[in-house]
Amino acid sequence: MRHDYDVHRQQAEEIFRAWGMPDEKAAITAEILAWSDLHGHESHGIALLVEYNERRQTRPINFQSVPKIVRETPVSALIDGDGGLGHHPARFAMETAIAKAKSAGVGLVSVRNSGHFGALGYYTTLAAELDLIGIAATSVFGIRVPPTGGTKARFGTDPWSFAAPGEPGRPFVLDMATTTVASGKVRNKIVEGQQMPAGWGMDASGKPTLDPSEVMNGGFLAPLGGTPDGGSHKGYGLAAMVNILASCLSGSTLITDPMHSRQPYGLDVGHFFMAFDPGLFREVSDFRGDVARFCDDLRSTPPIDAAKPVMVAGDPERKVRDERRANGMPIGPGLHRRLKSIAADVGARWVMTEPAPAATATK
Amino acid sequence: MRHDYDVHRQQAEEIFRAWGMPDEKAAITAEILAWSDLHGHESHGIALLVEYNERRQTRPINFQSVPKIVRETPVSALIDGDGGLGHHPARFAMETAIAKAKSAGVGLVSVRNSGHFGALGYYTTLAAELDLIGIAATSVFGIRVPPTGGTKARFGTDPWSFAAPGEPGRPFVLDMATTTVASGKVRNKIVEGQQMPAGWGMDASGKPTLDPSEVMNGGFLAPLGGTPDGGSHKGYGLAAMVNILASCLSGSTLITDPMHSRQPYGLDVGHFFMAFDPGLFREVSDFRGDVARFCDDLRSTPPIDAAKPVMVAGDPERKVRDERRANGMPIGPGLHRRLKSIAADVGARWVMTEPAPAATATK
């Protein structure tokens, strides 16, 4: 079934408020989750409410956390996330970076003591929409990836994002995990009873495997590049870069410290944000014109398959967004049922519609 | 045969001077080429003198070029490379970024109208040795790589580098092409009569191939990730990011414009450099301590093969450097002969020694 974007977003907001999140923070967090769903990143969307609901019962989440700037210069800030979910501190951090870029040309913001913050593209797009280049990186909580040549997990999906303004409404937005794929794709292969393509994962001994169950049973996800021959030391190097920027710079718990020995409270995930003004170097309109031309040159590359034109980072997500804006946001009956039960348990207002009886009967 | 580092470096300097390069510029350019050889990146070392010698006869190189700052703020500079080789403007750019990082916390420097500048790790290491984080990216001249799903080359090896200070003398130094491998490795497979590992390249139709001759005959190098299933859109995305930073920001010729329609003179390659101070966020010693601990945690990962301990970006190059500092810089008889002939043609002083007759006889 499908709902309008506003209903979808509002449902998340109602649940966050019922969990004790202040109004403004609930609105921001719900917006960021709904943005992910709108752009086709359901793994970072309102499905996370189910995970947060489980987590808040085992390891309390501080829904009243108030991110604060603890160190600041005209070009930088260090923010303490105060141990809650990461969305609110992350947005505060990118807004701080943007404000500094607008006044000083560049803003670098480091965040400590934060949590998961959803899709990085949301934050870098904020910068690109204001004529700035945006960069974001974050450490993560779950570790699933060994360094090249190693047999112990040291990294997560440790993502990186870079956005630049070009043609109006079509910024370049790279948002990528530094692994070949995320674990969800491996799980899907198990469900489908299929082997994985080469380069997705390793077995428990660190050797490449095509069997998804070996990855899920003590094995590992591969860094981008997949195998040493395929350049996995580069994906490994990018993951290390992300962690130096996100954790070492902010003083957050290192991803190689799985006991989280330094953790104050919450997950103590660290982030890095940056915004800077292309106008430092050229007229912004000239820069945007060149980015637009460059992206169009790439799109005009003769395709291998005429039905699949070459796309530029940001294009696939905008295609999904346009379809969902027109036709509504899909939600499966399982998630719909679980969200309804979460809302009922905590007394949150239920704003989503019910599936039509006939539709559920055919599932 | 082998020479001391100083002899190796000086030989390059003598040839550059004989080509008309001013003394200081010749010394800097030779130092950067010799640094590459010292760290095992021979493709960026003094072997390039052979290529420069050919090029200067077909498409003149301005050896007297004087890079100039044409736009500047306390945190940024735009430099015009004046159409010569890229090493001198690139070093000037990173020194400018470092000076701004020392005074304002961060320095962003964009370079236009430049040329090849050798190994990126040289420049980012300059920053790391001064307690700063360093970033470098450059567009390149040769195009060999299609966007994912495309059948026309739009990119080169478009490299990215990131360095951070940690344990004294052991900075983290990532220096990577955004392709799986460089074309030299494909050529080596042809020489050895071997197939390539998966993910290195495509044939002329854009389909993955294991045959290196198909790559060299109208085919393509693969972006990091290798294949669409392996995440090649991520390597493609990183290459596009590098070009936005290096070309669009500086106003250099776009890599997708192979006719170089905007080229003033020289190759009009663009670069991007950045340095920033971790002291903006934490005590630098605390940051360095965390980077050192993080790198040591990675090195201590149990290896797949006990003979191959896990390494961190920068470790392999330092291993080669230490060996070459102790035993001298190797040079093959073919390169030795060609450099000697280049030096003789232009009247440059020859400071390298001759191979011992017995040694040449056994080659």
Interface residues (C-beta under 8 A of the other chain):
Chain A: R71 T73 P74 V75 S76 L78 A104 G105 V106 L108 S110 I133 P146 P147 T148 G149 G150 T151 K152 R154 F162 A164 F172 L174 M176 T180 V181 P197 A198 G199 W200 S205 G206 K207 L224 G225 G226 T227 D229 G230 G231 H233 K234 G235 G237 L238 A240 M241 N243 I244 L245 S247 C248 L249 S250 G251 L254 T256 D257 F276 P278 L280 F281 R282 D286 F287 D290 V291 R293 F294 C295 D297 L298 T301 P302 P303 I304 D305 K308 P309 V310 M311 V312 A313
Chain B: R71 T73 P74 V75 S76 L78 A104 G105 V106 L108 S110 I133 P146 P147 T148 G149 G150 T151 K152 R154 F162 A164 F172 L174 M176 T180 V181 P197 A198 G199 W200 S205 G206 K207 L224 G225 G226 T227 D229 G230 G231 H233 K234 G235 G237 L238 A240 M241 N243 I244 L245 S247 C248 L249 S250 G251 L254 T256 D257 F276 P278 L280 F281 R282 D286 F287 D290 V291 R293 F294 C295 D297 L298 T301 P302 P303 I304 D305 K308 P309 V310 M311 V312 A313
